[in-house]
Amino acid sequence: MSFNKDKYNGLINQAKTTSDPDELSNILEELKECPSNKQVESLYKSYVDHENQLVRCIAFEGLGKSENLSNEVYRKAIEHLHDEVLVVMSCIELLSNSNFEGSVTSIAELLNHPDANVRCVAAEALGNMNSPEALPDIMRIYQTEVDELAKVGQTYAIYLLCDSSEEDQALADMADLLYANNETATYRAMNNLIAILDDTNENMIYKAFKDKSNSVASEAFLEELRGNIKTYFE
């Protein structure tokens, strides 16, 4: 989506003048579609401590689009890792794309978070950050994990961080989650399998998708799969 300059400046001014959190969150969400610059970055920074959790969440998401963020922003994101779930997940994503000191340790502390969404996203982030020091804790937690969504993130991280001799088992565990009772978990498992797809695991992942397609896959799931991995259907 593109914005002309007048509309862009109008959104900035609206954000600064509105006192309604719902309107503000909509404006900040719309601004995420604009090119990131110092002006909009400064605007998002001004809302990371807003009283409304959705506004805080979108502010951190917006900052996550920026490059060369200040250490102040990263420190603020770490502070908010004890916030509401939506905000925590936005902060994990922001930190996972940084090399800020303390990010890995702070995210690893969330592997035991009471919310499965956070446990999932935290594990995925540690995998994407290539943090092998977190692998023993992820594997230990995975052994007793009962939530399917959290398991999706954990198997993804284990695959990325484990030795090559253990990759096939981690991949098989991830493929099993295509059959999770939790619909969100099945879609996330699909997306994570696509994210790790390469020449070495292509046959296993394509077989997993084929088996799923031939069994209990909904049309909505198949449509999503077609949209995300067109080569599989060619």
GIGI-V876291 format. One record per backbone hydrogen bond with DSSP energy under -0.5 kcal/mol. CO is the residue of the C=O (numbers start at 1). NH is the residue of the N-H. If there is no record, write none. Layout:
co->CO nh->NH
co->CO nh->NH
This chain:
co->4 nh->8
co->5 nh->9
co->6 nh->10
co->7 nh->11
co->8 nh->12
co->9 nh->13
co->10 nh->14
co->11 nh->15
co->12 nh->16
co->13 nh->17
co->14 nh->18
co->19 nh->21
co->20 nh->24
co->21 nh->25
co->22 nh->26
co->23 nh->27
co->24 nh->28
co->25 nh->29
co->26 nh->30
co->27 nh->31
co->28 nh->32
co->29 nh->32
co->30 nh->33
co->31 nh->34
co->37 nh->41
co->38 nh->42
co->39 nh->43
co->40 nh->44
co->41 nh->45
co->42 nh->46
co->44 nh->47
co->45 nh->48
co->47 nh->50
co->52 nh->56
co->53 nh->57
co->54 nh->58
co->55 nh->59
co->56 nh->60
co->57 nh->61
co->58 nh->62
co->59 nh->63
co->60 nh->64
co->62 nh->65
co->63 nh->66
co->70 nh->73
co->70 nh->74
co->71 nh->75
co->72 nh->76
co->73 nh->77
co->74 nh->78
co->75 nh->79
co->76 nh->80
co->78 nh->81
co->79 nh->82
co->80 nh->83
co->84 nh->88
co->85 nh->89
co->86 nh->90
co->87 nh->91
co->88 nh->92
co->89 nh->93
co->90 nh->94
co->91 nh->95
co->92 nh->96
co->93 nh->97
co->94 nh->97
co->95 nh->98
co->100 nh->103
co->102 nh->106
co->103 nh->107
co->104 nh->108
co->105 nh->109
co->107 nh->110
co->108 nh->111
co->109 nh->112
co->110 nh->113
co->115 nh->119
co->116 nh->120
co->117 nh->121
co->118 nh->122
co->119 nh->123
co->120 nh->124
co->121 nh->125
co->122 nh->126
co->123 nh->127
co->124 nh->128
co->125 nh->129
co->126 nh->131
co->127 nh->130
co->130 nh->132
co->131 nh->134
co->132 nh->135
co->134 nh->138
co->135 nh->139
co->136 nh->140
co->137 nh->141
co->138 nh->142
co->139 nh->143
co->140 nh->144
co->141 nh->144
co->141 nh->145
co->147 nh->151
co->148 nh->152
co->149 nh->153
co->150 nh->154
co->151 nh->155
co->152 nh->156
co->153 nh->157
co->154 nh->158
co->155 nh->159
co->156 nh->160
co->157 nh->161
co->158 nh->162
co->163 nh->166
co->164 nh->167
co->166 nh->170
co->167 nh->171
co->168 nh->172
co->169 nh->173
co->170 nh->174
co->171 nh->175
co->172 nh->176
co->173 nh->177
co->174 nh->177
co->175 nh->178
co->176 nh->179
co->177 nh->180
co->181 nh->183
co->182 nh->186
co->183 nh->187
co->184 nh->188
co->185 nh->189
co->186 nh->190
co->187 nh->191
co->188 nh->192
co->189 nh->193
co->190 nh->194
co->191 nh->195
co->192 nh->196
co->193 nh->197
co->194 nh->197
co->198 nh->201
co->198 nh->202
co->201 nh->205
co->202 nh->206
co->203 nh->207
co->204 nh->208
co->205 nh->209
co->206 nh->210
co->207 nh->211
co->208 nh->212
co->209 nh->213
co->210 nh->214
co->212 nh->215
co->212 nh->217
co->218 nh->222
co->219 nh->223
co->220 nh->224
co->221 nh->225
co->222 nh->226
co->223 nh->227
co->224 nh->228
co->225 nh->229
co->229 nh->232
co->230 nh->233
co->231 nh->234
